[in-house]
């Protein structure tokens, strides 16, 4: 293929590098890369892959831009709040490099569509933030023999590697089993330094470019760990597991499975509904109980099980703070005779707190459905949401 004079000028800093040159730039122009997620990791990866001249960028994301995204998701601007992320990304990438073809997939990656989706691309860049999707993308990449450029972030720490079962380990070699549900908080629960995904996403983009042009030493079999607080990188070797259920010598997983069930997130609709109905209480019911008890003088304990920094952002008046991690050691501060409503950010930690209290003999416990986020939406719109 030949480049126009404008393209030669655009890519000139690549073209004069012996490691890239015209041949490498042509490989980039012919390459097809799929970004899973147009969020924190997908944003810098998309921008730099587009600037580098990757010919086709596929972007799969089913979400819309939210104000809380803008602290780290640099693909999107304030004016794009409420717009589908794939559409916002398409427009931004076109402004970076109009020579890049953007294919948008406004959907959630699932067992039903992943094989057909991945089959269209050469390299998969993983910007997901949940375990079911990570195991799904890994297995599909193994089955299709596609390199998977992995990255993850949390608070001040990030990691990156390449999972390529044809040359090294896969994700299951490193993490054979998912952690118990709720053990590892999401960025929405635990937070993330806004700059952190920029560093990890750029590493992912770098590795994708190296794979495409066939230069350098890719991060296959090496897990790169980044501690932004200490400003320190370190590397851990990853070995291919001969007994890996997907890429091992005698694989037991030979087709896609139910990944939410595998990660312990689906117990069946009836069981899940029963579990939720046992603990959950609607915000409107709690608000009415608070109003009535205020008039008759009876107490209702609102127990905030978030972290102190979250409590400082916003709280329900009169709530008592005992972070979930301290609940078992501070349970003596509560009276088993009290009626207690636990709450957190979105309702997951508070449900766990209710179950803990139940085991300690507290029988009048409920969890505020949707947490303080839903409370601010339905009951007190003057409260900030985060």
Buried (B, 14 or more C-beta within 10 A) or exposed (E): EEBEEEBBEBBEEBBEEEEBEBEBBBBBBEBBBBBBBBBBBBBBBBBBBBBBBBBBBBBBBBBBBEEEBBEBBBBBBEEBBEBBBBBBBBBBBBEBBEBBEBBBBBEEBBBEBBBEBBEEBBBBBBBBBBBBBBBBBBBBBBBBEBBBBBBBBBBBBBBBBBBBBEEBBBBBBBEEEBEEBBEEBBBEBEBBBEEBBBBBBBBBBBBBBBBBBEBEEBBBBBBBBBEBEEEEEEEEEBEBBEEBBBBBEEBEBEEBEEBBEBBBBBBEEEEEEEEEEEBBBBBEBBBEBBEEEEEEEEEBBBBBBBBEEBBEBBBBEEBBBBBBEEBEEEBEEBEEEEBBBBBBBBBBBBBBBBBBBBEEEBEBBBBBBBBBBBBBEEBBEEBEBB
